[in-house]
Amino acid sequence: MRIIITGGGTGGHLFPGIAVAQAMQQRFPDGKVMFVSTDRSIDNQALRNLELQKESISCLGIKGKSLLGTLQAMVRLPLSLWQAIKIVKGFKPNLVLGVGGYVTGPVVLAAKIMGIKTCIHEQNSVPGITNRILGKMVNRIYTSIPGSEKFFAVGKTVLTGNPVRREILAVADQRPAQSELKTMLVLGGSQGAHQVNKLVVEALAAAGLPAGFSVIHQTGVKDEEWVRNAYAQEGIKAEVAAFIDDMAAAYAKADFVVSRAGATTLAELTATGKPVIFIPYPYAADNHQVTNAQFLVVGGAAVMFEESGLTAAKLQEQIEAFLNDAQLLGQMGKKMRTFAKPGATQSIVDESVRLLNRV
């Protein structure tokens, strides 16, 4: 069994692919798995310690770009496709799975041209332009959030959920005692989020925090230093990092989370049963982060504030409400776990094997 998994550009695209790659290696110990990503630093950082073959291709995104940026991406496409064909032809996979990001386009297309079975995984509630195009040509489409199947042809989709890394699933039951609700985790996505960082720092500076309270804050590279200094000035105990390598440990410590609403983060939050205050990224394509989070809000597992109407005072009020109501957090955590799909990775592996008529 030889598998190519392709995706990248953000942690939300990489981590589900990594989960599937590891499961494929476990299922087929004598097989080969290759991961084809972009050459961006986030891709290299996420993939650097994995024991699988890695390749990258040169490509650019199109959606949301200026006219010049769109032209540059279009000019790059033939080179990207040529690189993808070269990689696919050399590796000779049985199956190519795209897990999101513009890098998937050339690789999945190259496989299709060569008559290789192809699948894509759609993490979000509203698919991006790459998956909308690829959905017309691939053999199978795996979806994460109910409702996203309406964007694809009938009969092609399978609702699997979003794969979660096995180390995060392993700590899903390690929740802090409800009598010690002290730790808040802040996630702005793999690149960080300046406005989220600013709102959280201002809210905590004004909040009435219980003794022993601490915050774990993933800031992104640009904001790491000033956020660390701001907490130090306020005397708030904080673990601050541009990027959190050990997310399993961070989830294990956290009692609740302030976060963007990317699909992979949602899957991890449901798996670990963490109550959350969502602040969706306002410029996400088709505003999909709001749609991503909506079913958890309606289900009583989360609260959500759109960034445009959120002030530090409103966020402070919500954080204090969480800190002062252990029963509420316990109920929200239980509701969050009802939405988890811990078998998502295995479902994708099983469906892919079925597609290839393998046992």
C-alpha positions as CSV (number, residue, x, y, z in Angstrom):
1,M,0.0,0.0,0.0
2,R,1.4,3.4,-1.1
3,I,-0.4,6.5,0.0
4,I,0.1,10.2,-0.7
5,I,-1.5,12.7,1.7
6,T,-1.3,16.3,0.6
7,G,-2.2,19.5,2.3
8,G,-0.7,22.4,4.2
9,G,-0.4,26.1,4.7
10,T,-2.1,26.0,8.2
11,G,-2.1,23.7,11.1
12,G,-5.8,23.1,10.5
13,H,-4.9,21.4,7.2
14,L,-1.8,19.7,8.4
15,F,-2.8,18.0,11.6
16,P,-5.8,16.0,10.2
17,G,-3.4,14.8,7.5
18,I,-0.8,13.8,10.0
19,A,-3.4,11.8,12.0
20,V,-4.4,9.9,8.9
21,A,-0.8,9.3,7.9
22,Q,0.0,7.8,11.3
23,A,-3.1,5.6,11.1
24,M,-2.2,4.4,7.6
25,Q,1.3,3.5,8.8
26,Q,-0.2,1.5,11.6
27,R,-2.7,-0.2,9.3
28,F,0.0,-1.0,6.7
29,P,3.3,-1.3,8.5
30,D,5.0,-2.5,5.3
31,G,3.5,0.2,3.2
32,K,4.8,3.7,2.3
33,V,3.2,7.1,3.2
34,M,4.3,10.4,1.6
35,F,3.2,13.8,2.7
36,V,3.2,16.5,0.0
37,S,2.9,20.0,1.5
38,T,4.0,23.6,0.8
39,D,7.5,24.8,1.6
40,R,6.1,27.2,4.3
41,S,7.7,27.2,7.8
42,I,4.4,26.0,9.4
43,D,4.5,22.9,7.2
44,N,8.1,22.2,7.9
45,Q,7.7,22.6,11.6
46,A,4.6,20.4,11.9
47,L,6.1,17.6,9.7
48,R,9.8,17.7,10.8
49,N,9.7,14.8,13.4
50,L,7.4,12.4,11.4
51,E,8.8,9.2,10.1
52,L,7.4,9.4,6.6
53,Q,8.6,10.6,3.2
54,K,8.1,14.4,2.7
55,E,8.0,16.5,-0.5
56,S,6.9,20.1,-1.2
57,I,5.8,21.9,-4.2
58,S,5.8,25.6,-5.1
59,C,2.3,27.0,-5.3
60,L,0.2,30.0,-4.4
61,G,-3.4,30.5,-3.3
62,I,-5.9,32.4,-5.4
63,K,-9.0,33.3,-3.3
64,G,-8.9,36.7,-1.6
65,K,-5.8,37.8,-3.5
66,S,-5.3,41.1,-5.4
67,L,-5.3,41.1,-9.2
68,L,-1.5,40.9,-9.1
69,G,-1.5,38.0,-6.6
70,T,-4.1,36.1,-8.6
71,L,-2.0,36.5,-11.8
72,Q,1.2,35.3,-9.9
73,A,-0.7,32.2,-8.7
74,M,-2.1,31.5,-12.2
75,V,1.4,31.8,-13.7
76,R,2.7,29.4,-11.0
77,L,0.1,26.7,-11.7
78,P,1.8,24.9,-14.6
79,L,5.0,24.6,-12.5
80,S,3.1,23.3,-9.6
81,L,1.3,20.7,-11.7
82,W,4.6,19.7,-13.3
83,Q,6.2,19.2,-9.9
84,A,3.1,17.3,-8.6
85,I,3.2,15.0,-11.7
86,K,6.9,14.3,-11.1
87,I,6.3,13.4,-7.5
88,V,3.2,11.2,-8.1
89,K,4.8,9.4,-11.0
90,G,8.0,8.7,-9.0
91,F,6.1,7.5,-5.9
92,K,3.4,5.4,-7.7
93,P,0.7,5.7,-5.0
94,N,-2.4,3.5,-4.8
95,L,-4.3,6.5,-3.4
96,V,-4.0,10.3,-3.1
97,L,-5.9,12.0,-0.2
98,G,-6.1,15.8,-0.1
99,V,-6.7,17.3,3.3
100,G,-7.0,21.0,2.4
101,G,-5.0,24.0,1.3
102,Y,-4.1,25.1,-2.2
103,V,-1.3,22.6,-2.4
104,T,-3.9,19.8,-2.8
105,G,-5.1,21.0,-6.1
106,P,-2.0,20.2,-8.3
107,V,-1.3,16.9,-6.5
108,V,-4.9,15.6,-6.6
109,L,-5.2,16.7,-10.3
110,A,-1.9,15.0,-11.1
111,A,-3.2,11.7,-9.6
112,K,-6.5,12.0,-11.5
113,I,-4.6,12.5,-14.8
114,M,-2.7,9.3,-14.1
115,G,-5.8,7.3,-13.2
116,I,-5.0,7.0,-9.5
117,K,-7.9,6.8,-7.0
118,T,-8.4,10.2,-5.3
119,C,-10.2,11.5,-2.1
120,I,-10.4,14.8,-0.4
121,H,-11.3,15.7,3.2
122,E,-13.4,18.8,3.8
123,Q,-12.9,20.1,7.4
124,N,-15.1,23.2,7.3
125,S,-18.8,23.7,7.1
126,V,-18.4,25.7,3.8
127,P,-15.8,24.2,1.4
128,G,-13.1,26.4,-0.1
129,I,-12.5,27.0,-3.8
130,T,-9.9,24.2,-4.1
131,N,-12.2,21.5,-2.7
132,R,-15.2,22.7,-4.6
133,I,-13.3,22.2,-7.8
134,L,-11.7,18.9,-6.7
135,G,-15.0,17.6,-5.5
136,K,-16.2,17.3,-9.1
137,M,-13.4,14.9,-10.0
138,V,-12.4,12.8,-7.0
139,N,-13.8,9.4,-6.1
140,R,-14.7,10.1,-2.5
141,I,-15.3,13.2,-0.3
142,Y,-15.0,12.9,3.5
143,T,-16.8,15.6,5.5
144,S,-16.5,16.8,9.1
145,I,-19.5,19.0,9.8
146,P,-23.1,18.0,9.0
147,G,-24.5,20.2,6.2
148,S,-21.3,20.5,4.1
149,E,-22.3,17.6,1.9
150,K,-24.8,19.9,0.1
151,F,-21.9,21.5,-1.7
152,F,-20.9,18.2,-3.4
153,A,-22.4,15.7,-5.8
154,V,-24.9,13.2,-4.2
155,G,-23.4,9.8,-3.4
156,K,-19.8,10.9,-3.1
157,T,-19.7,12.1,0.5
158,V,-19.1,10.3,3.7
159,L,-19.5,12.1,7.1
160,T,-16.4,11.0,9.0
161,G,-15.7,13.9,11.3
162,N,-12.3,15.6,11.5
163,P,-9.3,13.5,12.4
164,V,-7.6,14.4,15.7
165,R,-4.0,13.5,16.5
166,R,-3.7,10.4,18.6
167,E,-1.8,12.2,21.4
168,I,-4.7,14.6,21.9
169,L,-7.2,11.7,21.9
170,A,-5.0,10.0,24.5
171,V,-5.5,12.9,27.0
172,A,-9.2,13.4,26.3
173,D,-10.1,12.0,29.7
174,Q,-7.5,13.9,31.7
175,R,-9.6,16.9,32.8
176,P,-8.8,19.0,35.8
177,A,-11.0,18.7,38.9
178,Q,-14.0,21.1,38.8
179,S,-13.0,22.5,42.2
180,E,-9.8,23.9,40.7
181,L,-11.0,25.8,37.6
182,K,-7.9,27.9,37.1
183,T,-6.4,27.5,33.7
184,M,-7.5,29.2,30.4
185,L,-6.1,28.3,27.0
186,V,-6.0,30.9,24.3
187,L,-5.7,29.8,20.6
188,G,-5.6,32.2,17.7
189,G,-4.9,29.6,15.1
190,S,-1.4,28.3,14.0
191,Q,-0.4,31.8,13.0
192,G,-1.8,33.5,16.0
193,A,-4.4,36.4,16.0
194,H,-3.5,39.9,17.0
195,Q,-7.0,41.1,17.8
196,V,-7.7,38.0,20.0
197,N,-4.4,38.5,21.8
198,K,-5.2,42.2,22.4
199,L,-8.8,41.5,23.7
200,V,-7.7,38.6,26.0
201,V,-4.8,40.6,27.5
202,E,-7.0,43.6,28.2
203,A,-9.8,41.4,29.6
204,L,-7.6,39.5,32.0
205,A,-5.9,42.7,33.1
206,A,-9.3,44.1,34.3
207,A,-10.8,40.8,35.5
208,G,-11.2,39.6,39.0
209,L,-9.1,36.4,38.8
210,P,-9.0,33.7,41.4
211,A,-5.9,32.8,43.3
212,G,-3.8,30.4,41.3
213,F,-5.3,31.4,37.9
214,S,-3.0,30.9,34.9
215,V,-3.2,31.3,31.2
216,I,-1.6,29.3,28.4
217,H,-1.5,31.6,25.3
218,Q,-0.5,30.8,21.8
219,T,0.3,34.2,20.2
220,G,1.9,33.8,16.9
221,V,5.4,35.0,16.2
222,K,4.7,38.7,16.0
223,D,2.9,39.1,19.4
224,E,4.8,36.7,21.6
225,E,7.1,39.2,23.3
226,W,4.6,41.9,24.1
227,V,2.0,39.5,25.3
228,R,4.5,37.9,27.7
229,N,5.6,41.3,29.0
230,A,1.9,42.4,29.4
231,Y,1.1,39.4,31.6
232,A,4.3,39.9,33.6
233,Q,3.3,43.5,34.2
234,E,-0.1,42.5,35.5
235,G,1.3,39.7,37.7
236,I,-0.7,37.0,35.8
237,K,0.9,33.6,35.7
238,A,1.3,32.7,32.0
239,E,2.8,30.2,29.6
240,V,3.3,32.2,26.4
241,A,4.5,30.7,23.1
242,A,4.4,31.7,19.4
243,F,3.3,28.2,18.6
244,I,2.4,25.3,21.0
245,D,4.2,22.1,19.9
246,D,2.6,19.9,22.6
247,M,-1.1,20.7,22.2
248,A,-2.0,17.5,24.1
249,A,-0.4,18.9,27.3
250,A,-2.0,22.3,26.8
251,Y,-5.5,20.7,26.5
252,A,-4.8,18.5,29.5
253,K,-4.1,21.6,31.7
254,A,-7.0,23.8,30.4
255,D,-10.3,24.2,32.0
256,F,-11.8,26.3,29.2
257,V,-10.6,27.9,26.0
258,V,-10.8,31.2,24.1
259,S,-10.3,30.4,20.4
260,R,-10.8,31.0,16.8
261,A,-13.2,28.5,15.2
262,G,-11.1,26.6,12.7
263,A,-12.4,23.1,12.0
264,T,-9.4,21.2,13.4
265,T,-9.6,23.2,16.7
266,L,-13.3,22.4,16.9
267,A,-12.6,18.7,16.5
268,E,-9.9,18.8,19.2
269,L,-12.2,20.8,21.6
270,T,-15.0,18.3,21.2
271,A,-12.7,15.4,21.7
272,T,-11.3,16.8,24.9
273,G,-14.6,18.2,26.2
274,K,-13.4,21.8,26.7
275,P,-16.0,24.6,27.1
276,V,-15.0,27.4,24.7
277,I,-15.5,31.1,24.0
278,F,-15.3,31.3,20.2
279,I,-14.1,34.5,18.4
280,P,-14.3,33.4,14.8
281,Y,-11.8,34.8,12.3
282,P,-13.8,37.5,10.5
283,Y,-12.1,37.2,7.1
284,A,-12.4,33.5,6.7
285,A,-13.7,32.5,3.2
286,D,-17.5,32.6,3.2
287,N,-17.3,33.4,6.9
288,H,-17.1,29.7,7.4
289,Q,-15.7,29.9,11.0
290,V,-19.0,31.3,12.2
291,T,-20.9,28.5,10.5
292,N,-18.3,26.0,11.9
293,A,-19.0,27.0,15.5
294,Q,-22.8,27.6,15.3
295,F,-23.9,24.0,15.9
296,L,-21.8,23.9,19.1
297,V,-23.3,27.2,20.3
298,V,-26.8,26.0,19.6
299,G,-26.0,22.7,21.4
300,G,-25.0,24.6,24.6
301,A,-21.4,23.6,24.4
302,A,-19.9,27.0,23.6
303,V,-20.5,30.7,23.4
304,M,-19.5,32.9,20.5
305,F,-18.7,36.5,19.9
306,E,-18.1,38.0,16.5
307,E,-14.9,40.0,16.6
308,S,-16.5,43.2,15.2
309,G,-18.8,43.6,18.1
310,L,-16.6,42.3,20.9
311,T,-14.9,44.5,23.5
312,A,-12.5,43.6,26.2
313,A,-15.2,44.4,28.8
314,K,-17.6,41.9,27.2
315,L,-14.9,39.2,27.1
316,Q,-13.9,40.0,30.7
317,E,-17.6,39.4,31.7
318,Q,-17.7,36.0,30.0
319,I,-14.4,34.9,31.4
320,E,-15.5,35.8,34.9
321,A,-18.8,34.0,34.4
322,F,-16.8,30.8,33.5
323,L,-14.5,31.2,36.4
324,N,-17.3,31.7,38.8
325,D,-19.6,28.8,37.7
326,A,-18.0,25.4,37.9
327,Q,-21.4,23.7,37.3
328,L,-21.9,25.6,34.1
329,L,-18.5,24.6,32.8
330,G,-19.0,21.0,33.8
331,Q,-22.3,20.9,31.8
332,M,-20.8,22.6,28.8
333,G,-17.9,20.2,28.8
334,K,-20.2,17.2,28.8
335,K,-22.2,18.7,25.9
336,M,-19.1,19.4,24.0
337,R,-18.0,15.7,24.2
338,T,-21.4,14.6,22.7
339,F,-20.3,16.2,19.4
340,A,-16.9,14.4,19.3
341,K,-16.1,11.9,16.6
342,P,-13.0,10.2,18.0
343,G,-13.3,7.5,15.3
344,A,-12.9,10.0,12.4
345,T,-9.4,9.0,11.5
346,Q,-10.3,5.3,11.4
347,S,-13.4,6.0,9.3
348,I,-11.2,7.7,6.7
349,V,-8.8,4.9,6.6
350,D,-11.6,2.3,6.4
351,E,-13.4,4.1,3.6
352,S,-10.1,4.6,1.7
353,V,-9.3,0.9,2.0
354,R,-12.8,0.0,0.9
355,L,-12.4,2.3,-2.2
356,L,-9.3,0.3,-3.1
357,N,-11.1,-3.0,-2.5
358,R,-8.5,-3.9,0.1
359,V,-9.1,-5.9,3.3
